[in-house]
Amino acid sequence: MGSRTMTHFLSMALIAGAIGGAQAQSPASPRLKLAVFDIELDDFSAGGPIAGESPEETARLQRMTALARDLLAQSGLFDIVDGSVSTDQRVKDHWLRKCNGCDADIAQALGADLSFVCFFRKISVMEQNLDIRIRDARTGELAHAAQADLRGETDLSWSRALKFVIKYQLVEPARARRNQ
């Protein structure tokens, strides 16, 4: 088994424990509270770090954040906690992707069981990557990580990548484990 396959297997086992373990306690147990923070942009494109986010990128990130919250809420696995209400400066600065797991403490302070950090990494206008990280708010352990490569900087390409990762790399595997 390759390193990437083993990493994927271990991360899926961790999220299964976090999701499945909490759900298995009792049929009437509440859904896990997931603090969903605003989606961030990690811009490595030529001039991007100097220029900063464009108004179009900021608006797109806001639309993708709303989409992520809707998809996760509709999954039936989570009760969504709006991470943007935190007063922590790292949340306001959209710096969670680089804080080495500080999102777990912030999520716990918001009363959540898990934290959800998502970011688009822009290599160029045509080459981008979507990363999702979910951490256990109590321990800070990484419970799930998923990613997808995408092409094009449009609402369509970003929303397709986000829908794919949430549905096929998070929600559907978790539902399958719950139904075993």
C-alpha positions as CSV (number, residue, x, y, z in Angstrom):
1,M,0.0,0.0,0.0
2,G,1.5,3.4,-1.1
3,S,2.1,6.2,1.3
4,R,-0.7,8.3,-0.2
5,T,-3.1,5.4,0.0
6,M,-2.1,4.7,3.6
7,T,-2.5,8.4,4.5
8,H,-6.0,8.4,2.9
9,F,-6.9,5.2,4.7
10,L,-5.8,6.5,8.1
11,S,-7.6,9.9,7.7
12,M,-10.8,8.1,6.7
13,A,-10.5,5.9,9.8
14,L,-10.1,9.0,12.0
15,I,-13.1,10.8,10.5
16,A,-15.1,7.5,10.8
17,G,-14.2,7.4,14.5
18,A,-15.1,11.1,15.0
19,I,-18.3,10.8,13.1
20,G,-19.2,7.2,13.6
21,G,-18.2,7.1,17.2
22,A,-20.3,10.1,18.2
23,Q,-23.3,8.8,16.1
24,A,-23.0,5.3,17.5
25,Q,-23.4,6.4,21.1
26,S,-27.2,6.5,20.8
27,P,-29.6,6.6,17.9
28,A,-31.0,9.8,19.3
29,S,-27.6,11.4,19.8
30,P,-27.2,14.9,18.3
31,R,-25.3,15.5,15.1
32,L,-21.7,16.7,15.5
33,K,-21.2,20.4,15.7
34,L,-18.9,21.5,12.9
35,A,-17.3,25.0,13.0
36,V,-17.1,26.0,9.3
37,F,-14.6,28.8,8.9
38,D,-14.6,31.1,5.8
39,I,-12.9,29.5,2.9
40,E,-9.4,31.1,2.3
41,L,-7.2,31.8,-0.8
42,D,-3.6,30.8,-0.7
43,D,-2.3,32.6,-3.8
44,F,1.1,31.4,-5.3
45,S,0.5,32.9,-8.7
46,A,2.8,35.4,-10.2
47,G,2.2,38.7,-8.4
48,G,-0.7,37.2,-6.4
49,P,1.0,37.5,-3.0
50,I,1.8,41.1,-3.7
51,A,-1.5,42.2,-5.2
52,G,-3.7,40.3,-2.7
53,E,-7.2,39.1,-3.2
54,S,-9.1,40.7,-6.0
55,P,-12.8,41.8,-5.3
56,E,-13.9,39.0,-7.6
57,E,-11.9,36.4,-5.6
58,T,-13.3,37.7,-2.3
59,A,-16.8,37.5,-3.7
60,R,-16.2,34.0,-5.0
61,L,-14.8,32.9,-1.6
62,Q,-17.9,34.2,0.1
63,R,-20.1,32.2,-2.4
64,M,-18.1,29.0,-1.9
65,T,-18.2,29.4,1.9
66,A,-22.0,29.6,1.7
67,L,-22.1,26.6,-0.6
68,A,-19.9,24.6,1.7
69,R,-22.0,25.4,4.8
70,D,-25.2,24.5,2.8
71,L,-23.8,21.1,1.6
72,L,-22.5,20.2,5.0
73,A,-25.8,21.1,6.7
74,Q,-27.8,19.2,4.1
75,S,-25.7,16.1,4.6
76,G,-27.5,15.4,7.9
77,L,-24.1,14.6,9.6
78,F,-23.4,18.0,11.1
79,D,-24.9,21.0,12.9
80,I,-23.1,24.0,11.4
81,V,-21.4,26.5,13.7
82,D,-20.5,29.7,11.8
83,G,-16.8,30.1,12.4
84,S,-16.7,33.6,11.1
85,V,-18.3,34.9,14.3
86,S,-15.1,34.2,16.2
87,T,-13.2,37.3,17.4
88,D,-9.9,35.6,17.0
89,Q,-7.6,37.7,14.8
90,R,-6.4,34.6,12.8
91,V,-10.0,34.1,11.7
92,K,-10.5,37.7,10.7
93,D,-7.2,37.7,8.8
94,H,-8.1,34.4,7.0
95,W,-4.9,32.8,8.3
96,L,-6.2,29.4,9.6
97,R,-4.6,27.4,6.8
98,K,-1.2,28.4,8.2
99,C,-1.7,28.3,11.9
100,N,-0.8,24.6,12.5
101,G,-4.1,23.5,13.9
102,C,-5.2,26.6,15.9
103,D,-8.6,26.2,14.3
104,A,-9.3,23.3,16.8
105,D,-9.0,25.6,19.8
106,I,-11.1,28.3,18.1
107,A,-13.8,25.7,17.2
108,Q,-13.9,24.4,20.7
109,A,-14.3,28.0,22.0
110,L,-17.3,28.3,19.7
111,G,-18.8,25.1,21.2
112,A,-18.1,22.9,18.2
113,D,-16.9,19.2,18.1
114,L,-14.9,19.6,14.9
115,S,-13.3,22.4,12.9
116,F,-13.6,22.8,9.1
117,V,-10.8,24.7,7.3
118,C,-10.9,24.9,3.5
119,F,-8.8,26.8,1.1
120,F,-8.1,27.2,-2.6
121,R,-4.4,27.2,-3.5
122,K,-3.9,29.2,-6.7
123,I,-0.8,28.3,-8.6
124,S,-2.0,30.2,-11.7
125,V,-5.3,31.3,-13.2
126,M,-5.6,27.8,-14.8
127,E,-4.0,25.6,-12.1
128,Q,-5.5,25.4,-8.6
129,N,-6.0,23.0,-5.8
130,L,-8.7,22.7,-3.1
131,D,-7.8,21.5,0.4
132,I,-10.1,20.6,3.2
133,R,-9.0,19.9,6.8
134,I,-11.2,18.7,9.6
135,R,-9.8,18.6,13.2
136,D,-11.2,17.2,16.4
137,A,-11.8,20.4,18.5
138,R,-11.0,18.6,21.8
139,T,-7.6,17.1,20.8
140,G,-6.5,19.1,17.8
141,E,-5.9,15.9,15.9
142,L,-6.4,16.0,12.1
143,A,-9.6,13.9,11.6
144,H,-9.9,14.2,7.8
145,A,-8.0,15.8,4.9
146,A,-9.1,15.9,1.3
147,Q,-8.0,17.6,-1.8
148,A,-8.8,18.0,-5.5
149,D,-7.0,19.7,-8.4
150,L,-9.0,22.0,-10.6
151,R,-8.6,24.0,-13.7
152,G,-9.9,27.5,-14.2
153,E,-10.7,30.3,-11.8
154,T,-14.5,30.4,-12.2
155,D,-17.5,29.8,-9.9
156,L,-18.2,26.7,-11.9
157,S,-14.8,25.1,-11.5
158,W,-14.6,26.1,-7.8
159,S,-18.1,24.9,-7.0
160,R,-17.6,21.6,-8.9
161,A,-14.4,20.9,-6.9
162,L,-16.0,21.8,-3.6
163,K,-19.1,19.7,-4.3
164,F,-17.0,16.7,-5.4
165,V,-14.7,16.8,-2.3
166,I,-17.6,17.2,0.2
167,K,-19.8,14.6,-1.4
168,Y,-17.4,11.9,-2.4
169,Q,-14.5,12.3,0.0
170,L,-16.4,13.2,3.2
171,V,-20.2,12.8,3.2
172,E,-20.8,9.6,1.2
173,P,-18.0,7.6,2.9
174,A,-19.3,8.7,6.3
175,R,-22.8,7.7,5.4
176,A,-21.6,4.3,4.2
177,R,-19.9,3.7,7.5
178,R,-22.9,4.7,9.4
179,N,-25.1,2.2,7.5
180,Q,-22.8,-0.8,8.1
